[in-house]
Amino acid sequence: MRRPLCVLASLAAACAAKPNFVWIMLDDLGWGEIGLYPAGSAHGRIATPNMDAFGEGAMRFSDAYAGYTVCAPSRTTLMTGRHSGEFVKYGLLGTEIPLGQKVTTIGGVLQQAGYRTAIVGKTAPLTAPVDQGFDQFPLGQIDQAACHDMYPSTVDSQTAPGGKIDPISLPLNNATVVPSRKACMAHPEAFNYTTDMFYATGEQTLDALAKAGDPFFLYWAFTVPHAGGWFEAEEKGNPVPTDMQYAHKKWPDVEKDHAASVSYVDKHIGAFRAQLKALGIEENTVVFIASDNGAHNEGGHDHTFFNSTGGLKGFKRSLYEGGVRSPSMVSWPGTVKPGWSNFQWTFWDVLPTLAELAEADPATLPSNLDGLSFVEQLKTGSQAPREYTFHTWGAAKGTHGYGVRQGDWKGVVKNCRGPKHTPSSKDVLELYNLAADPFETNDIASKHSQVVKHLKDVVLSKNLTCQCYQC
């Protein structure tokens, strides 16, 4: 449970000085889909004026990484501070964290530092958030597959510890007219759209947290622009109540819907920014906007239609940059200097970063974390580079590989040759120099054998696995 540090008058000043944290997670947003990030297509850019305005006042990271190539494993790295090469070692499933498994999460660390914690929206990998580091879970979706249904019959809530998840019935979606693309667009007010519900609940939660007095952490996870369905979890398109300014475009319906789903959530981000300012907490709140993996190519959507990866090779479910790079931005007015940064950080760095900013007792953090705090980068704009980044995935069914980056060198192994899905010196490693070849078009392994050997040695020295999750 959260320590009531700020109840004591002697500690009130210290608590007041601690920053609040808001993490806005977008689902399958491509690196090139926010207007400030370099991309271009024959169909123009998706309009994201509010995220663009946010980014103009934020540190915009060109080389930040999600935790994995797909959803739940990526979010597991964020929640635990460990990358997927360490999941086996620490008993992490990658797809979920069961109630009975004793895992210290980012929420739990912040609770111990005196923070109120809340989670709204998609909770994966958490299965019982109020038992797993969050004081509040007012509304969202536990089952990540159910999240694909943007017009569901029920959503989830947890009001007390103990693992019991309470369903919240959505009567509008259970009415006579079954949700469908045609029906939901003709009468959007007659249906419950999850993006709207997640925003409204997050808005109420933010208001209550801000007025409570303690520092807080709000994890706000939307489920767009992930592909989805209407009243079913099957991914049949990109559900959205209106196609907005794209309605009259001569594009396939799914592409109009995809663009609209991005612009629609962008509208909510604009409202959030206005609320933060109205509450008077803008300068004491660190806000992150990020995507859980690369651009998707699902539900009929073609990731090349809007050049959603910004030209990066690969997309969701790929070890190449387009599968794992996140358009991550961090705002903290008066402390974080706006502008571009090529500093490399990953989702598993977030736990120690927020812990440092929250002045958490180091004893409350899990031991031997992979994550490294990047507070110095945020506060000064400069920090020594990390030793390496590491992601696992399988290039084909039954395979287990990895991607590793050190500086500008990027290695990709499509299938590990060691026992029990572990790296081996005999692995075939593709090599790219991202400074000279940002789109990974030219494998130069044959010309740089010593670099290939060095990257393999780095990986082998860490006792990692190449295990593929959610494959």
C-alpha positions as CSV (number, residue, x, y, z in Angstrom):
1,M,0.0,0.0,0.0
2,R,1.0,3.6,-0.5
3,R,2.9,5.2,2.4
4,P,0.9,8.3,3.5
5,L,4.0,10.5,3.5
6,C,2.3,13.8,2.8
7,V,-0.1,13.4,5.7
8,L,2.7,14.5,8.0
9,A,3.1,18.3,8.0
10,S,6.9,17.9,8.4
11,L,7.1,16.1,5.1
12,A,4.5,18.1,3.2
13,A,7.1,20.5,1.6
14,A,9.2,17.6,0.4
15,C,6.2,15.9,-1.1
16,A,5.0,19.0,-2.8
17,A,8.4,19.4,-4.5
18,K,8.1,16.0,-6.1
19,P,6.9,16.0,-9.7
20,N,3.8,14.3,-10.9
21,F,4.0,11.8,-13.7
22,V,1.6,11.2,-16.6
23,W,2.4,8.5,-19.1
24,I,0.2,8.5,-22.2
25,M,0.5,5.2,-24.1
26,L,-0.7,5.0,-27.7
27,D,-1.2,1.6,-29.2
28,D,0.7,0.7,-32.5
29,L,1.4,4.4,-33.4
30,G,4.1,4.5,-36.0
31,W,7.4,6.5,-35.6
32,G,6.4,8.6,-38.6
33,E,2.7,9.3,-37.6
34,I,3.2,12.3,-35.4
35,G,3.6,15.4,-37.5
36,L,6.9,16.5,-36.0
37,Y,8.6,13.2,-36.9
38,P,10.1,13.0,-40.4
39,A,7.8,11.2,-42.8
40,G,5.9,11.9,-46.0
41,S,3.6,10.0,-48.4
42,A,1.6,10.5,-51.5
43,H,-1.4,10.8,-49.3
44,G,0.0,13.6,-47.1
45,R,0.4,13.5,-43.3
46,I,-2.0,12.5,-40.7
47,A,-3.1,15.6,-38.7
48,T,-1.8,15.7,-35.2
49,P,-1.8,19.4,-34.2
50,N,-2.0,18.8,-30.5
51,M,0.8,16.3,-30.3
52,D,2.8,18.6,-32.5
53,A,2.2,21.5,-30.1
54,F,3.1,19.2,-27.2
55,G,6.2,18.2,-28.9
56,E,7.3,21.8,-29.6
57,G,7.5,22.2,-25.9
58,A,9.0,18.8,-25.2
59,M,12.2,16.9,-25.6
60,R,11.6,14.9,-28.8
61,F,13.6,11.7,-29.0
62,S,14.5,10.4,-32.5
63,D,16.1,7.2,-31.1
64,A,13.9,6.1,-28.2
65,Y,12.6,2.5,-28.1
66,A,9.5,0.7,-27.1
67,G,10.1,-2.4,-25.0
68,Y,9.3,-5.0,-27.6
69,T,7.8,-5.5,-31.1
70,V,4.3,-6.2,-29.8
71,C,2.0,-5.1,-26.9
72,A,2.1,-7.0,-23.7
73,P,5.8,-7.9,-23.7
74,S,6.6,-4.2,-24.4
75,R,4.5,-3.0,-21.5
76,T,6.0,-5.7,-19.3
77,T,9.4,-4.1,-19.8
78,L,7.9,-0.7,-18.8
79,M,6.2,-2.1,-15.7
80,T,9.2,-4.1,-14.5
81,G,12.4,-2.4,-15.7
82,R,13.6,-5.6,-17.4
83,H,14.0,-6.3,-21.1
84,S,12.7,-9.4,-22.8
85,G,16.1,-11.1,-22.8
86,E,15.8,-11.3,-19.0
87,F,12.2,-12.5,-18.7
88,V,13.1,-16.2,-18.4
89,K,15.7,-15.4,-15.7
90,Y,13.1,-13.5,-13.6
91,G,10.1,-15.7,-14.3
92,L,8.2,-13.1,-16.3
93,L,5.7,-14.5,-18.8
94,G,5.8,-11.6,-21.2
95,T,2.1,-11.8,-21.9
96,E,0.7,-11.2,-18.4
97,I,1.7,-10.8,-14.8
98,P,-0.6,-13.1,-12.8
99,L,-2.1,-12.0,-9.5
100,G,-0.1,-14.5,-7.5
101,Q,3.3,-13.6,-8.9
102,K,5.2,-11.3,-6.7
103,V,6.6,-8.7,-9.1
104,T,7.5,-5.2,-8.2
105,T,6.1,-2.8,-10.7
106,I,6.7,0.9,-11.5
107,G,3.4,1.7,-9.7
108,G,4.5,-0.2,-6.6
109,V,7.8,1.7,-6.4
110,L,6.1,5.0,-6.7
111,Q,3.5,4.0,-4.1
112,Q,6.4,3.4,-1.7
113,A,7.7,6.9,-2.5
114,G,4.5,8.5,-1.4
115,Y,2.7,8.7,-4.8
116,R,-1.0,8.1,-5.5
117,T,-1.1,5.8,-8.6
118,A,-3.9,5.3,-11.1
119,I,-4.2,3.3,-14.3
120,V,-6.9,3.9,-17.0
121,G,-7.4,2.0,-20.2
122,K,-5.4,-1.0,-21.4
123,T,-3.8,-2.6,-18.4
124,A,-1.8,-5.4,-20.0
125,P,0.3,-7.1,-18.7
126,L,-1.3,-6.3,-15.3
127,T,-4.2,-8.7,-14.4
128,A,-5.3,-7.0,-11.1
129,P,-3.9,-3.5,-11.1
130,V,-5.0,-2.6,-7.6
131,D,-3.0,-5.5,-6.3
132,Q,-0.1,-4.7,-8.6
133,G,1.0,-1.2,-7.7
134,F,-2.0,1.0,-8.5
135,D,-4.3,2.6,-6.0
136,Q,-7.0,3.1,-8.6
137,F,-8.3,1.2,-11.7
138,P,-11.6,3.0,-12.3
139,L,-12.1,1.8,-15.9
140,G,-10.3,0.0,-18.7
141,Q,-9.7,-3.4,-20.2
142,I,-7.7,-6.2,-18.6
143,D,-7.7,-8.7,-21.5
144,Q,-5.5,-7.4,-24.2
145,A,-7.4,-9.3,-26.9
146,A,-10.7,-7.7,-25.7
147,C,-9.0,-4.3,-26.2
148,H,-9.4,-4.9,-29.9
149,D,-13.1,-4.4,-29.5
150,M,-13.6,-0.7,-29.5
151,Y,-17.4,-1.0,-29.0
152,P,-17.5,-3.7,-26.3
153,S,-20.5,-4.8,-24.2
154,T,-18.5,-4.4,-21.0
155,V,-15.3,-2.9,-19.7
156,D,-13.4,-3.6,-16.5
157,S,-12.8,-2.0,-13.1
158,Q,-11.2,-2.9,-9.8
159,T,-12.3,-1.2,-6.7
160,A,-10.4,-3.1,-4.0
161,P,-7.4,-5.4,-3.6
162,G,-8.0,-9.1,-3.8
163,G,-8.0,-9.7,-7.5
164,K,-11.7,-9.3,-8.2
165,I,-12.4,-7.5,-11.5
166,D,-15.8,-5.9,-11.8
167,P,-17.4,-5.7,-15.2
168,I,-19.1,-2.4,-16.2
169,S,-21.9,-2.9,-18.6
170,L,-22.2,-0.6,-21.5
171,P,-26.0,-0.4,-22.2
172,L,-25.6,1.7,-25.4
173,N,-23.5,-1.1,-27.0
174,N,-26.1,-3.7,-25.9
175,A,-29.1,-1.9,-27.5
176,T,-31.2,-3.1,-30.4
177,V,-28.8,-1.7,-33.0
178,V,-25.6,-3.8,-33.0
179,P,-22.5,-1.6,-33.3
180,S,-21.0,-1.6,-36.8
181,R,-19.0,0.9,-38.8
182,K,-22.1,2.3,-40.5
183,A,-24.2,2.5,-37.4
184,C,-21.5,4.0,-35.2
185,M,-20.6,6.7,-37.7
186,A,-24.2,7.5,-38.4
187,H,-25.1,8.0,-34.7
188,P,-21.9,8.1,-32.7
189,E,-23.8,9.5,-29.6
190,A,-25.7,6.2,-29.5
191,F,-22.7,4.0,-28.7
192,N,-19.9,3.7,-26.2
193,Y,-16.5,4.1,-27.9
194,T,-13.5,3.0,-25.7
195,T,-11.3,5.9,-26.6
196,D,-13.9,8.4,-25.4
197,M,-14.5,6.4,-22.2
198,F,-10.8,6.1,-21.5
199,Y,-10.4,9.9,-22.0
200,A,-13.4,10.9,-19.9
201,T,-12.3,8.6,-17.1
202,G,-8.7,9.7,-17.3
203,E,-9.9,13.4,-17.2
204,Q,-11.9,12.7,-14.0
205,T,-9.1,10.8,-12.4
206,L,-6.5,13.5,-13.2
207,D,-8.8,16.1,-11.7
208,A,-9.2,14.1,-8.4
209,L,-5.5,13.3,-8.2
210,A,-4.4,16.9,-8.7
211,K,-6.8,18.1,-6.0
212,A,-5.8,15.4,-3.5
213,G,-2.4,17.1,-2.7
214,D,0.0,14.2,-3.0
215,P,2.3,13.7,-6.0
216,F,0.7,11.2,-8.4
217,F,1.4,8.9,-11.3
218,L,-1.3,8.4,-13.9
219,Y,-0.8,5.7,-16.5
220,W,-3.2,6.5,-19.3
221,A,-3.3,3.8,-22.0
222,F,-5.4,4.2,-25.1
223,T,-6.1,1.4,-27.6
224,V,-5.7,3.3,-30.8
225,P,-4.6,3.3,-33.6
226,H,-4.5,-0.4,-33.0
227,A,-6.7,-2.4,-35.5
228,G,-9.9,-3.6,-34.0
229,G,-13.6,-4.4,-34.4
230,W,-17.1,-3.2,-33.7
231,F,-18.7,-5.3,-30.9
232,E,-16.1,-8.0,-31.5
233,A,-12.4,-8.5,-30.9
234,E,-11.6,-9.5,-34.5
235,E,-9.4,-6.9,-36.2
236,K,-11.6,-5.9,-39.1
237,G,-10.5,-2.2,-39.4
238,N,-9.7,0.9,-37.4
239,P,-13.0,1.7,-35.5
240,V,-13.6,5.4,-34.9
241,P,-16.8,7.4,-34.6
242,T,-16.1,9.8,-37.4
243,D,-13.7,10.1,-40.3
244,M,-13.3,13.9,-39.5
245,Q,-11.5,15.8,-42.2
246,Y,-10.7,12.6,-44.1
247,A,-14.3,11.6,-44.8
248,H,-14.3,12.8,-48.4
249,K,-10.9,11.5,-49.3
250,K,-10.8,9.0,-52.1
251,W,-9.0,6.5,-49.9
252,P,-10.0,3.0,-48.8
253,D,-12.3,3.2,-45.8
254,V,-9.8,1.5,-43.5
255,E,-7.2,4.2,-44.4
256,K,-9.6,7.0,-43.7
257,D,-10.5,5.3,-40.4
258,H,-6.8,4.8,-39.5
259,A,-6.0,8.5,-40.1
260,A,-9.1,9.6,-38.1
261,S,-8.3,7.3,-35.2
262,V,-4.9,9.1,-34.8
263,S,-6.4,12.6,-35.2
264,Y,-9.3,11.7,-32.9
265,V,-7.0,10.7,-30.0
266,D,-4.9,13.7,-30.8
267,K,-8.0,15.9,-30.0
268,H,-8.2,14.3,-26.6
269,I,-4.5,14.9,-26.0
270,G,-5.2,18.6,-26.7
271,A,-8.0,18.6,-24.1
272,F,-5.7,16.9,-21.6
273,R,-3.1,19.7,-22.1
274,A,-5.7,22.3,-21.5
275,Q,-6.8,20.6,-18.3
276,L,-3.3,20.3,-17.0
277,K,-2.8,24.0,-17.4
278,A,-6.2,24.8,-15.9
279,L,-5.4,22.7,-12.8
280,G,-2.2,24.8,-12.4
281,I,0.1,21.7,-12.3
282,E,1.7,21.9,-15.7
283,E,5.1,23.0,-14.5
284,N,5.2,20.2,-11.9
285,T,4.1,17.4,-14.1
286,V,6.4,15.3,-16.3
287,V,4.4,14.0,-19.3
288,F,5.4,11.2,-21.5
289,I,3.8,10.3,-24.9
290,A,5.0,7.1,-26.5
291,S,3.9,4.1,-28.5
292,D,4.2,0.5,-27.3
293,N,5.7,-0.7,-30.6
294,G,6.0,0.2,-34.3
295,A,3.3,0.9,-36.8
296,H,0.8,-1.9,-37.4
297,N,-0.1,-3.5,-40.7
298,E,-3.4,-5.2,-39.6
299,G,-7.1,-5.0,-40.1
300,G,-6.7,-4.2,-43.7
301,H,-4.5,-1.1,-43.0
302,D,-1.3,-0.8,-45.0
303,H,1.5,0.8,-43.1
304,T,3.0,2.2,-46.3
305,F,-0.2,4.2,-47.1
306,F,0.9,7.1,-44.8
307,N,4.5,6.0,-44.5
308,S,3.7,5.3,-40.9
309,T,7.2,4.1,-40.0
310,G,8.8,7.3,-41.5
311,G,10.8,5.1,-43.8
312,L,12.2,2.9,-41.1
313,K,12.5,-0.8,-42.1
314,G,10.0,-3.2,-40.8
315,F,6.8,-2.6,-38.7
316,K,5.1,-4.2,-35.7
317,R,6.5,-7.7,-35.1
318,S,9.9,-6.8,-36.6
319,L,13.3,-6.5,-35.0
320,Y,14.2,-3.8,-37.5
321,E,13.9,-0.1,-36.4
322,G,10.3,0.3,-37.7
323,G,9.2,-2.5,-35.3
324,V,10.6,-1.1,-32.1
325,R,11.3,2.6,-32.4
326,S,8.8,4.8,-30.6
327,P,8.0,8.5,-31.3
328,S,8.6,9.3,-27.7
329,M,8.3,12.9,-26.3
330,V,8.8,14.2,-22.7
331,S,7.6,17.5,-21.4
332,W,8.4,19.2,-18.1
333,P,8.1,23.0,-18.5
334,G,10.9,24.8,-16.9
335,T,13.1,21.7,-16.4
336,V,13.2,19.7,-19.7
337,K,14.6,21.9,-22.5
338,P,12.5,21.5,-25.7
339,G,14.2,20.2,-28.8
340,W,15.4,17.1,-30.6
341,S,17.6,14.5,-28.9
342,N,19.2,11.3,-30.3
343,F,19.8,9.9,-26.9
344,Q,18.8,6.2,-26.8
345,W,16.5,5.1,-24.1
346,T,14.0,2.3,-23.8
347,F,10.8,1.4,-21.9
348,W,12.8,-0.5,-19.3
349,D,14.6,2.7,-18.4
350,V,11.4,4.4,-17.2
351,L,11.1,2.6,-13.9
352,P,14.5,3.8,-12.5
353,T,14.0,7.2,-14.1
354,L,10.8,7.9,-12.4
355,A,12.1,6.3,-9.2
356,E,15.0,8.8,-9.2
357,L,12.8,11.8,-9.9
358,A,10.4,10.6,-7.1
359,E,13.4,10.2,-4.7
360,A,12.4,6.6,-4.1
361,D,14.3,4.6,-1.6
362,P,16.7,2.4,-3.7
363,A,15.9,-0.5,-1.4
364,T,12.3,-0.5,-2.9
365,L,13.6,-1.1,-6.4
366,P,14.0,-4.6,-7.8
367,S,17.7,-5.7,-7.8
368,N,19.8,-6.0,-11.0
369,L,17.5,-4.0,-13.2
370,D,18.3,-3.7,-16.9
371,G,16.9,-0.2,-16.9
372,L,19.1,2.9,-16.4
373,S,17.8,6.3,-15.3
374,F,18.0,9.0,-17.9
375,V,17.2,11.9,-15.5
376,E,20.5,13.5,-16.4
377,Q,19.5,13.6,-20.1
378,L,16.1,15.1,-19.2
379,K,17.6,17.8,-16.9
380,T,20.8,18.7,-18.8
381,G,20.3,17.5,-22.3
382,S,23.4,15.3,-22.1
383,Q,24.1,11.9,-20.7
384,A,26.7,9.1,-21.4
385,P,25.3,6.6,-23.8
386,R,23.9,3.3,-22.5
387,E,25.9,0.1,-23.2
388,Y,23.3,-1.6,-25.4
389,T,19.6,-2.0,-26.3
390,F,18.1,-5.4,-26.8
391,H,14.9,-6.8,-28.1
392,T,13.8,-10.3,-28.9
393,W,11.4,-11.7,-31.5
394,G,11.1,-14.6,-34.0
395,A,11.5,-13.9,-37.7
396,A,9.3,-16.9,-38.6
397,K,7.2,-19.4,-36.7
398,G,9.2,-21.4,-34.2
399,T,12.2,-19.1,-34.4
400,H,13.7,-17.0,-31.6
401,G,16.0,-14.1,-32.5
402,Y,17.2,-10.7,-31.2
403,G,18.1,-7.2,-32.2
404,V,21.0,-5.4,-30.4
405,R,22.2,-1.8,-30.8
406,Q,25.3,-0.2,-29.4
407,G,25.9,3.4,-30.5
408,D,25.3,3.5,-34.3
409,W,25.8,-0.2,-34.8
410,K,22.7,-2.4,-35.1
411,G,22.8,-6.2,-35.2
412,V,19.9,-8.5,-36.1
413,V,19.9,-12.2,-35.5
414,K,16.8,-13.9,-36.9
415,N,17.3,-17.2,-35.1
416,C,19.5,-18.0,-32.2
417,R,21.6,-21.2,-32.4
418,G,22.3,-21.7,-28.7
419,P,20.5,-24.3,-26.5
420,K,17.0,-23.4,-25.1
421,H,16.7,-20.3,-27.3
422,T,19.9,-18.6,-26.3
423,P,22.4,-16.6,-28.2
424,S,25.5,-18.3,-29.7
425,S,28.7,-17.1,-31.2
426,K,27.6,-19.1,-34.3
427,D,24.5,-16.9,-34.8
428,V,24.2,-15.3,-38.2
429,L,24.1,-11.5,-37.4
430,E,23.1,-8.9,-39.9
431,L,25.0,-5.6,-39.3
432,Y,23.9,-2.0,-40.0
433,N,25.4,1.4,-39.3
434,L,22.3,3.5,-38.5
435,A,24.2,6.8,-38.8
436,A,25.0,6.0,-42.5
437,D,22.1,3.7,-43.2
438,P,19.1,4.7,-41.0
439,F,16.7,2.5,-43.0
440,E,18.8,-0.7,-42.7
441,T,19.1,-1.3,-46.4
442,N,22.7,-2.5,-46.5
443,D,23.9,-5.5,-44.4
444,I,27.6,-4.8,-43.9
445,A,28.5,-7.8,-41.6
446,S,30.9,-9.2,-44.1
447,K,32.9,-6.0,-44.1
448,H,33.1,-5.6,-40.3
449,S,33.7,-8.9,-38.8
450,Q,35.2,-7.4,-35.6
451,V,32.1,-5.3,-35.0
452,V,29.9,-8.5,-35.5
453,K,32.1,-10.4,-33.0
454,H,32.0,-7.5,-30.5
455,L,28.1,-7.2,-30.6
456,K,27.8,-11.0,-30.1
457,D,30.3,-10.8,-27.2
458,V,28.3,-8.1,-25.5
459,V,25.1,-10.2,-25.8
460,L,26.8,-13.4,-24.7
461,S,28.3,-11.7,-21.6
462,K,24.8,-10.8,-20.3
463,N,23.4,-14.4,-20.0
464,L,20.3,-13.5,-22.0
465,T,17.8,-15.5,-23.9
466,C,16.3,-14.9,-27.4
467,Q,12.8,-16.2,-26.3
468,C,10.0,-14.9,-28.5
469,Y,6.8,-13.8,-26.7
470,Q,3.3,-13.4,-28.1
471,C,4.6,-14.9,-31.4
